[in-house]
């Protein structure tokens, strides 16, 4: 028998013996003892005669089990739990025949403290700390809560029942069908769900305030949060309502459930989780405080909410067949969350800020230990390792590149067709490529396989010889090493003007491109211009490859083209996105030792009069990166570099000032926070003194306008930068503020700043504080 059971160990997936169709799950959490018990009845379709049933289970105690079909009842003669493979093997004396049956299991478990499965977290009710229960099943932790076939392709219907303390609220994926009160307990029966994957099942038991809106389609959308904070949930709730309508129109497929709830819990491993009909958030990623939340938090909540709502289609309605195709839901939800945000807040220019995501993807995918977007998952739990910038940031940028190549109309039609075709089913990456190829009449799979099935991306080398561009591609690695790799790259370029442009596919290692017709079309015929002017025109004829930074690749220009681009930046000839891209590429090429540090410093210098948020934000990040490297490489030059970067940023600081102006642009608020924070980090004396002055005012008056939510982090960093072992007043003031405030956003902000001291003894004290248990 042991030999027979061994056949199920060490396998990537469960054996294809039985397919679950419906779960009837009843759970009874004990919030005082921090345990739970339950029963699950699983309707199965046995597809081959067997003496085994194999499903997933981990850290559960199996107390009783029974299989019933039309031939009778069968109790297993042995139940084997394998913790390494997280499987539960039930062995039967008699053969279970092909056909339908019901497996009933009684089990129990512990409400763990690891933020996975069904776990406990704490909240404060009238000064008393109490327990609540919530779930996080993605990717493979439904099996921690109840025995199940815990794979995304094995979708089923779920009928969930919870028995909980009568004074608490119980939530699940579907609306409440009925409640029965029994003394201090109540049993809550939920409406049966449509089919879904196990990782999307969810429930929460706790004490909440609740607000609710209704969409134009009649969908009830609710928000649940800590008592007394319901006003802080209104912003996210409004975003959820509006994005439901946006996605319904975009996909031409209605939201499939009767309700959607957003729930804020105090302890959560991610920012949020898209459970079908019940999105669970970390509390500080749902709540928005008008006075204490910075502009960056408003942007984050908008994008997070748009992302999780998008999953109700991309991920929940249409689910990846296996974790290898994780990017299908995460890359698309990330991309479309920016589309929705742009519709809701066009004044934010959010597509320019999308480049920050792209940059993170470019950075990680240039590491030698990166992985393909479609990464092979051989053990289900290992998928946790690839929820990273390649899946999210490279994934969404590649999607945006493809959208730009195909055009908005074809792309939207393709996605709508894809959702309709695979509705309530599972899909693979190639299924999406097939739909896109079908709608566009182009071989999309051939091109996109080069982006999703191989690691990395190219750097495009560009040289100009007369009126011919010589273009080469090779894999870009931050280590400076060279690796094989070839991509089918949608190249875009502009010459001297965005009206003079060219698009083509680079599908070879190198290519010569004749641009004489583009050069000829610039202004009047150059032959009619005086010789000196003609030379000037030629020398200033900038060429920008990867226009608007729409492609997932870097560009390395020969020196004369790089010089022309620096002049174009100085003369404000380029879009903010292209200014961002040139700086981002220059910094990366320097890190890879393809360009010297001096070239990056010269490039930085031409950005000193920039005032666009996305450009200055990237400028700050590059300055910080240079400092981080220089601390070890050229420590004697650190103060000189800091002063150089301060001088670069002073123009923006003077334009911004410390005080907000009523009705000012959202990106101005973002920029103010980042510029003064950078100056504080670079130890600009004037900034730190003004920041500390305003901080002292805020200690006496918490409602003062002297220190807005956007500039508080700069102030807190300034306070800590001036804290030493001998003078600890600043740290003590911040810790006092942390301990006295119940404003979540403020507590988070303080924690992010208190280790900013240059004194190692102060940093050590802060680290000990973080490990003391005071910070939860």
N, C-alpha and C positions, 0 to 999 in steps of 0.2 A: 504493500500500500504506500509506503514511504517513497518507493521508486516512482510510483504513479503520480504522487503529488509533486515530486521534483520537476516534472515536466512543465509545471506552471510557474516555476521560479525563474527569475532573471529574464523575464520576457518584457518587451517594450510595451505591449498592450495585453489586455485581457483576452482569453481564448474566446473564439467565436462559437460558444456553446448555447448561450441564452441571450435574448434581447429584452431589456425592460421596456414596458409600455406605459405603466402607470405606477406611481408611488402614493400610498396613503400613509402619511407620517403623522404620528402623535408624539409630541415631546412635552416633558414636565421638568422644567428647570427649577432647581432649588437654589435661590440666590443667597441664602444664609450659609448652607453647607457647601456651596459652589460645586454642585454636582448636577447631573441630569439623568433622567431615565426616559425610555421611549419604546415605541413599537413601530415597525414599518411593515406594511403589506405591499409586496411588489408583484404586479401582474407581469408575467413573463411569457415569452414565446420561445419554447425550447426548439432549437433548429436541428439538433442531432441527438440521437439516443445517447444518454450519458449517465454515469454514476457520480458525476461531480457537478457542483455549481461553484463558480469562481467569481468573486466580486471584490470590491475594495473595502478595506476597513483598517483603521489605525487608532490605537489607544482607546479602543472600545472593549467593554466586557460583554461577550455574547452569552446571554443567559438561557435562551430557549429559541429553537427554530423548527419550522415545519413547512414542508412543501405539499400543496394540495392540487390535484388535477381531477379530471373526470374519472380516473381509475381508482382514486383513493387518496389517503394521506401517507406521507413518507417523512419520518423523522431521520435526520442524518445519524449514521453510526459514529461519525467522528467530525469534529469541527477544528480545523487547523488555522491558526492565525500566524502569518509570517510578517513580522514587523519590518524586515528589510525591504521586502517587495510590496508591503502595504496591501496584502491580499488576504482574503478570508476564503478558505477552501472547505466546502461542505461535501462530505463523502457519504454516499448512500449504498446500502446493501443491494437494493433493487435498482434496476435501470429505470430512469425517468424517460418516458417516451416523448417523441416529437409532438409538439402541440402546445396549447395554452395551459397555464397553471399559475398558482399564487404562492409566493414564498413569504412566510411571516417570520419576523425576527424580533425578539425582545432583547434589549441591550441597555447599557448604562455607560456613563462617562463622567469626566471631570470638566467643569468650566475652567479652562486653562487661563494662564496669564500671558500667553505668547502671541496674542492678536491673530490667531488662526483658528479655523474651525468655528465651533460655538464657544465663545470665550466671555470672561467677565471683565468689566471695567467699572470704575467707580465714579460717582458724582456726589455732590453735596446738596442735601435737602435740609434747609433751615439750620445750617451749621453742622449737620450730622452727615458723615461719610457713609454712603450706601452703595450696594452693588447693583449692577444692571447686566443684562446679557445681550450680546450682539454676535453677528457672524461675519466671517471673511473666508469664503470658500475658494476663490480663485487663487492659484490655479487648480490645486489638487487637495483641497481640504474639506470638501463635503464629507469625505470618508471619515473625518474626525468627529463628525456629528451623527451620522447614521450610515449603516452599511449600504452600499450602492454601487452601481456600475458607473464609476466616476471618470468618464471620458466624454469629451465634448460631442462626439458623434452619436452617443447613445442617449438621444433626447427622449423625454417622456412627459406625461402629464403629472402634476403634483397636487394632491389634496392634503392640505396641511392643517393640523389642529394643535393648539398650544394651551396647556393648563398653567396658569400664572397667578401671582397674587392679584386679588380683585382690585386693588388700588392703582395698579400699573396699566400702562398701555401696551398692547401686543400688536406688532405689525408684521406683515409678510408681503409676498409678491402681489397677492390679489386682495380685493376688498374683503371685509368681514361679512360672512353670510349669517352668522348667528352667534350669540353668547349665552352661556348658562352659568349662573351664579351658584356657588356651593360654599357657603360660609366665607372664609377668608381667601378662597380660591375661585377662579372663574375659568371656564373652558371656552376658548375662542375658536370658532370654526371658520375657515377661510374658503372662499369660492375656489373651485378647482381651476388650475392654471391651464393655458394652452401648452403645447409641448415646448420644453426648454432643456438645456443642458444642466447638469447637476451643479456646476460652478456658479450658476446664476440664481440658485435657490437662496433665500435669505429670510431672516426674521430678527426682530429687535424687541426686547422687553425692558421697559423703563418708565421713568416719569418725565413727561414732556408737555410743553406748550405747543399749540397747533394752530396754524393758519392755512387757509385753503382758497385757491382760485379755480376757475373753470375755463377751459380753452373754448375757442369758437366752435370746436367740434364736439363739445360737451364732455371732454375728459376732465376728471377731477384731479387737480394737482395740489398736493399738500406739502407743508414743511413742518417738521417736528424738531424742536430744539429744547435746550434747558429752560426751565421755568423762569419767566421774566425776560427772556431774550427774543421773543417772537418777532419784535420789530426789526431785529438784526437779520432775520431770515427773509425779509420781504424782497430784497434785491435779487437774491439767488432764485427765489420762487418766480419772480417776474421774468427772469431770463429763461427759466425752464418752460414756462407757459409759452413764451414767444418762440423759442427754438422748436418746440413740438410742432407748432404751425409751420415754421420755416421748412423743417425736414419733411413734413407731410406733403408739402407742395413740391419740394425738390425731387423727392423720390417717387412722387405720384402713388404712394402707398400709405394708407392711414396708420397711425399708431395703433397697435393691435390689442392693447389692454384697456380696461375701463378706468384705470387710475394710475397715477405716478406720484410716489412720495419721495421727498428728500428728507433724510434724517441725519442730524448732527450728533455724533457720539464723542465722548471726551478722549477716547484712546482708539486709534486706528492706524494700521500699518502704512496705508497709502494716503494720497490726498482724497480720493473718493473711489467708489466701486459701483459699477453700472448694473447691479442686480436687476433683473427684469421687474419693472414696476416699483422697485424699492432701492433707490440710490442712497448708499450710506457714505457719509463724509466724515473726515476728521473735522472736528468742530470749527477750528480756525480757518478752514477752507470753505465753509458755508456761510458763516456769519460776517456781515459787513456793518461796521459801526460808522455812522456819518461823521463823527468827530475824531475818532481814534484810528480809523483804517486809512492807510495811505492809498494813493492812486494805483500803485502797483498791486495792492490787494484787491481792489475793484476789478482790475484787468484779470488777475488770476482767477477770481471767483467766476467771472464771465466765461473765460475760456474753459475752466474745469467743468462748469455746468453744461456748456454747449457740447463738450467732449462726451460727458457721461450720457446726456440725452441722445446724442448721435448713436451711441452704442445700442440703443433700443432697436435700431435697424441693423447697423453694421456690428454684428457680434451676437445680438440676442435673437433677432428675427432670422437673420442669416448668420450662421456660426461656422467658424473654421472647422474643418474635418478633423484636424489634429494640431497639436501645439506648434508643429513646424510652420504653420500658416498663421501664427499669432499676429504677425504684422498686418494681416488683412483687416483686422478690426482696429488695432491700435494706430497704425499709420493713417488709416482713413478717418478714424474719429478725430485724430489730431488735426489733420488737414481741414476737415469740414468744420471743425470748431472755430477755425479762423474765418472761414467763409461766413458762418453765422454771426460771428462777432462783428465782422465788417458790415453786415446788413444792419445789425442793431446799433452800432456806433461808427458810422462811416467817418466821423471826424477824428477817430483815433488813428487812422491810417495803419490798421493792424497788420496788413500784409507786409509793410516794411518791417514791423517787429517780428514777423514770422521768420525773418532771417536769423534771429537769435537761436531759434530751434534748429535751423539748418546748420548753423555754425557748430552747435553741440554735436550734431551727427557727423559733420565733417571731421571734427577733432577725434572723436572716438574711433571712427572707421579708418583713421590713418594710423592706428596702433597695429603693431605686428600681431597681437593676440585678438584682433577683432574677428568677427564672424559674418557670414552672409545674412541678409534679411530673412531668407528662408533657411533657418538653421535646423539641422536634423536633431530631433529630440528622441533619444534612445531610452531614457528613463523619465517618466512623466514629471517627477519632482524636480528634475534638472531644468525644467522650463523656467523656474524662478530666477535662474541666473541670467536669462536673456530678456528680462523686462528692462531694457536699457536704451541708450540713445540711438543705437542702430535700428532697433525695432520702431521706436517712436519717431525720432527726429530724422534719421535717414529715410525711414519709411514714408513719412509725410512729405518730405522734400522731393523724393522720387515721384510721388503721386502728383505734386504740383508741377514738376517738370513735364510729366506726361500730359497733364491737363493743358499746359501751354503749347505743347506740340500738336495735340489734337484739336484744340479749341473748346470753348465752354459748352457749346451746343451739343457737339458729338459726345463730349465727356459726360454731361448730365444725362443724355439719352441712354448712354451705355450703362451708367450706374442704376438708373431706374429699371432698365431691362434686367440687369443682374439681380437686383433685389426681388423683383417679381418672379423671376425664374427659380430662384433658390429660397423663396419665402418658406419659413418653417423647416428648412433643410440645412444641410451642411455643404460647404464648398471649399475648394482648394484654390491656390493662387492661379493655376492654369485655367480654372473655370472663369475667373474674371478676365484673364487675357483673351480667352476665346470670345467672350461677349464683346469686348472692346474691338477685337479684330473683325468680328461680324458686323458691328455697327459702323466702324470707320473704313472698312474694306482695306485695312493695312495690316501687315504682319507684326502685330504688337508683341506677340509672345517672343518672337525672335529678338527684338530689341530689348524687351524688359527682362528677359532671362539673364542678360549680361549684368543687370543691376541687382537682381534679387537672389541669384544662385551662386554668385561669386563674391568673395570678400573684397572690400575696398572700393576705390574710385580713382579716376585718372587725374593727373595734372596735365594741362594742355600747354605745350611750349609754343610760343608765337614769335616768329621773326618776319621782318618785312625786307624784301629784296626787290627794289624798284617798285613795281605795282603788283607784286606777288607775295601773298602771305604763305609762309611755310609753317605748317602746323604738325605737331607730333604729340602723341599721347603715351604715357606710361603710368604705372600705378604710383600713387603718392603715399609715402610713408614718413611719419614724423621722425623716425630713426635715421632718415637719410639713405637707407638701403634701397636698392632697386629690385623690383619684383616683376614677374611676368603678369600680364593682364591686359585685356583689350575689351573696350566697351563700345556699344553703338551709342554715340553721344549726339544729342540734338544741340548743334552749335548755333548760337546767335551772335551777331556782331553789328556794331554801329561804327561809322567812320565820320568823325567831325561833326555829326549831328544825329539825333535819334530818328530823323526822317530818312537818313541814308543808312540802310541796314541790309543784312543778308542772313538767310537761314539755310542750313543744310545738315545732313547727317554725316558724322565722321565715323565710318565703320572699318577703317584701316588704321594701322599704326601711325602713318604719316600721310599728309595730303598737301598739295600746292593749290592755292586758291587765287585766281586772277581777280583783282579788285579794281582794275583800271577803269571799268565802267562806273564804279561807285565814286572813285576819285574825280572822274571827269564831270560827274553830275553835281559836285559841290560848287555852289556859287556860279559865277561866270566861267567860261572856258579859261583855264589857267594860262593858255597860250597868249591870251590878250592882256595878261597882267604883266606889269614891269618885272624884270628879272628878280630884283631884290624882294619885291612883294611875293613873288612866286615862291622864293626860297623860304620866306617867313611862313607862308601858308603851309608849305610842305612840312616844315619843322613843327608846326603847331597842329598838324593833322592827326588828332588822337584816334586811336583804334581801341574800342572797348569790346572784349569778348565776354560772353555770358551776360548779355544785357539784362538788367534788372535782377541779376543774380538768380535767375529762374532754374539754372541747371545745377546738378549735384557734382561739381568738379571744381578744381582750382586752375588758375591761369598764371603762367610764368612768362612775363614779357621780356624780350631782349632790352638792353639798357636804353636805347634811343626811344623805344615805345613807352617804356616805364617813365622816362623823363617827360614825354608829351602828356601822359596821363596826370602826372603831378601838376603840370601847368594847367591842365583842364580842371583839376580840382581847385586850384587857386583862383581860376577865372570863373568858378561856379558854373561850369558847362555840363556837369554830370548830375544824374539823379542821386538822391540820398542812398538808394539801394546799391548803386554802383560805387559810390564812395565807400560805403560799408564793405563791399566785396573786395575792393582793391586793398583796403587796410587789413581785412581778415586774411586774404591770401598772402599779403606781404609778411604778416606776422608768422603765419604757418611756414612759409618758405624759409624764413630766418630760423625757426625752430628746427627745421629739417636740414639746416646748414647749406641750403641752396642759394641763400643770399646772406650777406654779412649784416651784423647788427647795425652798422652805420647806415645801410640802405633803409632799414625800418625807422631809424631816428630821423633821417631826412624826410621820409614819407610822413611821419607824425607831424613834422613841422608845418606842412602845408595845410594841416587841419586846424590850425590855431584860431581861425575865425569862423569855425563851424558852429551852428546853433540848432541843427536838426537833431531830434532826440536819438534816433537810431544810430546816427553817425557818431555823436559825442559819446553815447553809451559804449559803442565799440572802441572808440579812442581810449576811454577810461580802462576798459578791460585789457587792451593791448599794453597800455602803460603799466598796469599792475603785473602783467605777465613778464614784461621786460625787467621790472624790479625783482620779481621772484627769482628769475634766472640770475640776475646780476649780484644778488646777495652772496651767492657762492662763487660766481665766476669773477666778478670785479668788485669786491666789497668796498674798496677805497673810493669807488665812484658813486656809491649809493646816494649820498647827500646831494651831489651834483646832479644826478639823474632826477631825484625828487624835485629839485628846484626847477629843472627844465620842464618837467611835466606840470608843475604848478603854473608856470608861465603860460603853458599851452592852454590850460583850463580857465585861467583868470578872465578871459574874454567872456566865456559862457557865464561864469559866476557873476560878473558885473552886470550882464544883461538880465539875469534872472532875479538877483536880489533874494533876500531871505523870506520876504513876505509874499504870500499868495495874493493875486488880484481876483476879485470876484468875476466869475464867468470865464476865467482863463482856460486855455486849451488843456486837455487831459495830458498831452505829451509834455507840456511845459511843467506840469506838476511832477511828472515822472523824472524829467531832466533835473529839476531843482534838487530833488532828493539825491540823485546819483552824483551830481557835480560836487555838492557840499560834502557828501560822504567821502568822495575821493580826495578832496582837499584836506579833510580831517585825517585820513589815512596817510597822506603824504606829509603830514605834520606842518601844514601851512599855519603859521603862527596867528595871523589875523583871523582866519576862519575859526581856529580852535578857541580863541579868546571870545569871539562873538557868540559862538555856540555855547560856551560855558556860561556866558552872561544870560543868554536866553533860557538855558536850563535852570539856572537859579531862580529866575522869574517864574518858571513853570512849577517849581517846587512849592512856591507860595500861592500860586493860582493855577489849578489844574485846567481851568477853562480859558487860559490866556491864548490870545492869537499870536503871541510872540514866538511860539514853537508849535508849528503845525505838524500833523501826522507825517507829512512828507519829509520834514527836516529833523525829526526827532532822532532818527538813527545817526545822523551826522553829529548831533549834539551828544548823544550817549557815547559814541566813539571818541569824540574830543575829550569828554570827561575821563574816560578810561585811559586814553593815551597820556593824560597828565596825572595818572595815578601811579604812585611808586610805593615801595615798601615803607618808606618814611612818611609818605603823605597819602593816606588811604581814604580820605574824606569822600572823594568822588565815587569810589566803588561802594562804600557804605551807603551813600545817598541812593545809588541805583538799586542796591539790594533792598533797602528800606521801601523804595517805591514798588519793587517787584512783590514784596511780601504784603504790602497794604492794598494793592489794587486787585479788583476782581475782573478787570477788563482783559479779556483773553489776548487781544491784539497787542496790548501794551506789554504784557508778560512775555510774549513771544519776542517782541522787538528787543527787550532788555537782554534776554538770554542770547540773542544773536550778536550782541555787542560787548558783553562783559569780559570776553577773553582778548580784547584788542590792545591790551597794555603791552608796552615795549619792555616792561620789567618782568623777567622770567619768574620771580617769586610771586608776583601778583597773578600771573597766568596759572601757576601751580595751585594757588589758593582757589582760584575759580574752578579748575578741574576737580579739585577735591570736593568743592561744593556740589558740582554736577553729579558726583558719585555718592553724595551723602544721603540721598533719599528725599531731600527737601524738594528737589526738582523732579516732577513726575512726567 
